[in-house]
């Protein structure tokens, strides 16, 4: 059977990892949010929702670190129980973030295509810079391909050319449209968000088990301490009888006349 001290060390180790996980969640949420906002004109606004939630959950991880250290070291029932309650809430929220990201992952193709269609129609007046950035980053051209420009514009934009393969005489133009690369780009971000949510939820399951095991062992340990204290008190009370119950020694009476000496 694992001792209470070993379980306490396990809880403290988990609390240290919880602090690190909070920093990682905040960092990843900022990076993934930036990747979504970088092409935000073509991405549904709901896509950034899971990463905002992950950012908030990262700060909750940091708060739980304090509870996770204070509870086991001082054996405070309130802090241990509060830690388990918050851990259970985090577990549900993080699994919900994973499910939410997978739902968006399934719907992103249709939503992104609609935004790209509207944006491509207005590209001359509004979104020309955004399309140039999109085509340069994803190495694509137009919505469905380079033919979108030949049917609508007089020339192909410079962002559709590959600067690594092009030279003064030959211009290498991307043939693939931007729809599929962008959908793949956004799906990859959402998949990362789903993995973060599910992995964090599994991590919370481990913490919930560790602290529940410690709390159960702590209650058993307290019962044993109480029983040992009561046993010591009983032994102490049985080793010393009360003064009124002690037997009184009886001494023989002293005679007034001494006994006669034997004659010679």
Phi, psi and omega per residue, in radians:
X1 nan 2.324 -3.121
X2 -1.249 2.316 -3.105
X3 -1.274 2.859 3.135
X4 -1.115 -0.635 -3.137
X5 -1.129 -0.686 3.110
X6 -1.141 -0.694 3.106
X7 -1.183 -0.587 3.070
X8 -1.136 -0.730 3.095
X9 -1.098 -0.687 3.105
X10 -1.082 -0.738 3.123
X11 -1.140 -0.714 3.128
X12 -1.184 -0.646 3.073
X13 -1.112 -0.747 3.098
X14 -1.090 -0.689 3.136
X15 -1.101 -0.676 3.062
X16 -1.112 -0.728 3.085
X17 -1.166 -0.547 3.114
X18 -1.126 -0.663 3.086
X19 -1.118 -0.767 3.131
X20 -1.116 -0.709 3.134
X21 -1.119 -0.602 3.093
X22 -1.113 -0.756 3.091
X23 -1.088 -0.730 -3.138
X24 -1.144 -0.715 3.138
X25 -1.095 -0.762 3.123
X26 -1.101 -0.749 -3.121
X27 -1.135 -0.854 -3.116
X28 -1.135 -0.673 3.139
X29 -1.111 -0.668 3.105
X30 -1.172 -0.757 -3.125
X31 -1.121 -0.818 -3.113
X32 -1.195 -0.612 3.080
X33 -1.129 -0.707 3.098
X34 -1.092 -0.687 3.137
X35 -1.158 -0.590 3.080
X36 -1.242 -0.800 -3.098
X37 -1.194 -0.359 -3.105
X38 -1.111 -0.580 3.065
X39 -2.167 0.803 -2.993
X40 -1.172 -0.418 3.126
X41 -1.112 -0.399 -3.082
X42 -1.925 0.064 -3.070
X43 -2.059 2.352 3.093
X44 -1.022 2.516 -3.092
X45 -1.140 -0.441 3.134
X46 -1.150 -0.328 -3.066
X47 -1.101 -0.531 -3.085
X48 -1.428 -0.195 -3.105
X49 -0.972 -0.885 3.141
X50 -1.015 -0.572 -3.089
X51 -1.344 -0.490 3.020
X52 -1.170 -0.721 3.115
X53 -1.134 -0.724 3.108
X54 -1.073 -0.664 3.113
X55 -1.076 -0.759 3.121
X56 -1.176 -0.713 3.130
X57 -1.108 -0.528 3.089
X58 -1.079 -0.710 3.096
X59 -1.209 -0.575 3.066
X60 -1.156 -0.578 3.044
X61 -1.054 -0.741 -3.141
X62 -1.140 -0.674 3.097
X63 -1.155 -0.702 -3.135
X64 -1.160 -0.446 3.103
X65 -1.035 -0.714 3.126
X66 -1.104 -0.775 3.101
X67 -1.133 -0.683 -3.103
X68 -1.172 -0.438 3.104
X69 -1.547 -0.725 -3.068
X70 -1.230 -0.698 -3.076
X71 -1.064 -1.025 -3.104
X72 -1.159 -0.684 -3.068
X73 -1.180 -0.625 -3.135
X74 -1.765 -0.036 3.129
X75 0.974 0.786 3.101
X76 -1.573 2.065 3.135
X77 -1.071 -0.714 -3.067
X78 -1.067 -0.823 -3.101
X79 -1.205 -0.616 3.124
X80 -1.175 -0.798 3.130
X81 -1.145 -0.719 3.111
X82 -1.101 -0.659 3.085
X83 -1.081 -0.791 -3.126
X84 -1.149 -0.619 3.121
X85 -1.150 -0.826 3.129
X86 -1.146 -0.628 3.109
X87 -1.116 -0.708 3.101
X88 -1.124 -0.690 3.099
X89 -1.124 -0.762 3.104
X90 -1.085 -0.702 3.124
X91 -1.000 -0.827 -3.135
X92 -1.130 -0.772 -3.103
X93 -1.122 -0.714 -3.083
X94 -1.255 -0.643 3.013
X95 -1.157 -0.613 3.096
X96 -1.133 -0.654 3.079
X97 -1.099 -0.727 3.099
X98 -1.084 -0.764 3.118
X99 -1.157 -0.730 3.111
X100 -1.035 -0.771 3.132
X101 -1.112 -0.659 3.123
X102 -1.219 -0.587 3.073
X103 -1.138 -0.779 3.090
X104 -1.124 -0.645 3.108
X105 -1.018 -0.658 -3.107
X106 -1.309 -0.471 -3.055
X107 -1.739 -0.136 -2.953
X108 -1.168 -0.506 -3.090
X109 -1.072 -0.828 -3.097
X110 -1.219 -0.774 -3.083
X111 -1.164 -0.722 -3.138
X112 -1.180 -0.712 3.132
X113 -1.065 -0.713 3.140
X114 -1.133 -0.735 3.113
X115 -1.149 -0.655 -3.139
X116 -1.202 -0.654 3.108
X117 -1.084 -0.815 3.138
X118 -1.129 -0.724 -3.104
X119 -1.198 -0.635 -3.122
X120 -1.188 -0.567 3.093
X121 -1.161 -0.596 -3.100
X122 -1.758 0.308 -2.994
X123 -1.119 -0.633 -3.074
X124 -1.124 -0.696 -3.045
X125 -1.585 -0.567 -2.956
X126 -2.155 -0.961 -2.882
X127 -1.824 0.500 -3.102
X128 -1.156 -0.742 3.118
X129 -1.151 -0.672 3.134
X130 -1.142 -0.689 3.114
X131 -1.209 -0.635 3.099
X132 -1.108 -0.751 3.113
X133 -1.144 -0.717 -3.134
X134 -1.109 -0.796 -3.092
X135 -1.194 -0.626 3.129
X136 -1.233 -0.702 -3.088
X137 -1.277 -0.774 -3.057
X138 -1.633 -0.024 3.109
X139 0.963 1.004 -3.137
X140 -2.426 3.119 -3.088
X141 -2.602 2.106 3.103
X142 1.284 -2.964 -3.140
X143 -1.455 -0.884 -3.140
X144 -1.910 -0.255 -3.123
X145 2.821 -3.136 -3.093
X146 -1.138 -0.371 -3.141
X147 -1.171 -0.307 3.094
X148 -1.094 -0.583 3.140
X149 -1.408 -0.620 -3.128
X150 -1.178 -0.487 3.139
X151 -1.548 -0.295 -3.054
X152 -2.073 -0.532 -3.080
X153 -2.167 2.872 -3.121
X154 -1.376 -0.496 -3.074
X155 -2.434 2.787 3.093
X156 -1.535 2.339 -3.119
X157 -1.151 2.705 -3.120
X158 -1.108 -0.484 -3.132
X159 -1.157 -0.230 3.101
X160 -1.495 -0.087 -3.126
X161 -1.692 2.580 3.115
X162 -1.585 1.914 -3.084
X163 -1.181 -0.369 -3.119
X164 -1.308 -0.555 -3.102
X165 -1.796 -0.257 -3.095
X166 -1.523 2.735 3.044
X167 -2.478 -2.867 -3.070
X168 -1.146 -0.620 -3.051
X169 -1.691 -0.494 -3.072
X170 -2.113 2.289 3.085
X171 -1.961 2.025 3.116
X172 -1.559 2.042 -3.059
X173 -1.849 2.397 3.074
X174 -1.171 2.273 -3.130
X175 -1.557 -0.542 -3.050
X176 -1.334 2.478 3.060
X177 -1.310 2.932 -3.041
X178 -1.536 -0.120 -3.087
X179 -1.091 -0.977 -3.089
X180 -1.148 -0.784 3.095
X181 -1.045 -0.671 -3.140
X182 -1.204 -0.739 3.102
X183 -1.074 -0.731 3.098
X184 -1.109 -0.684 3.133
X185 -1.098 -0.822 -3.110
X186 -1.247 -0.674 3.125
X187 -1.103 -0.619 3.105
X188 -1.127 -0.707 3.105
X189 -1.119 -0.792 -3.138
X190 -1.158 -0.608 3.091
X191 -1.142 -0.682 3.061
X192 -1.083 -0.726 3.103
X193 -1.113 -0.688 3.111
X194 -1.143 -0.732 3.121
X195 -1.109 -0.702 3.105
X196 -1.083 -0.759 3.135
X197 -1.110 -0.815 -3.104
X198 -1.207 -0.721 3.127
X199 -1.139 -0.706 3.102
X200 -1.126 -0.672 3.104
X201 -1.113 -0.733 3.079
X202 -1.108 -0.675 3.094
X203 -1.079 -0.672 3.098
X204 -1.190 -0.576 3.068
X205 -1.056 -0.740 3.109
X206 -1.100 -0.752 3.121
X207 -1.146 -0.691 3.117
X208 -1.109 -0.721 3.107
X209 -1.132 -0.763 -3.101
X210 -1.086 -0.788 -3.093
X211 -1.318 -0.566 3.075
X212 -1.175 -0.703 3.095
X213 -1.102 -0.733 3.117
X214 -1.134 -0.731 -3.117
X215 -1.126 -0.709 3.105
X216 -1.135 -0.764 3.117
X217 -1.154 -0.601 3.117
X218 -1.132 -0.702 3.107
X219 -1.143 -0.711 3.086
X220 -1.146 -0.697 3.128
X221 -1.113 -0.675 3.113
X222 -1.160 -0.642 3.073
X223 -1.118 -0.737 3.118
X224 -1.144 -0.690 3.089
X225 -1.079 -0.750 3.124
X226 -1.126 -0.729 3.125
X227 -1.133 -0.702 3.100
X228 -1.135 -0.664 3.128
X229 -1.155 -0.750 3.115
X230 -1.132 -0.686 3.127
X231 -1.129 -0.710 3.110
X232 -1.127 -0.664 3.113
X233 -1.161 -0.674 3.113
X234 -1.161 -0.708 3.114
X235 -1.117 -0.680 3.138
X236 -1.172 -0.679 -3.133
X237 -1.250 -0.568 3.123
X238 -1.349 -0.417 -3.125
X239 -1.344 -0.384 3.137
X240 -2.209 2.023 3.103
X241 -1.451 2.682 3.087
X242 -1.117 2.660 -3.075
X243 -1.090 -0.620 -3.098
X244 -1.247 -0.281 3.138
X245 -1.678 -0.097 -3.127
X246 -1.274 2.443 3.118
X247 -1.206 2.452 -3.113
X248 -1.585 2.165 -3.126
X249 -1.202 2.453 -3.124
X250 -1.840 2.165 3.104
X251 -1.843 2.453 -3.140
X252 -1.186 2.596 3.136
X253 -1.177 2.544 3.116
X254 -1.592 2.175 -3.101
X255 -1.316 2.533 3.139
X256 -1.265 -0.663 3.123
X257 -1.695 2.224 3.101
X258 -1.220 2.671 -3.139
X259 -1.161 2.546 -3.085
X260 -1.152 2.523 3.135
X261 -1.327 2.556 -3.140
X262 -1.220 2.427 -3.131
X263 -1.306 2.612 -3.135
X264 -1.407 nan nan
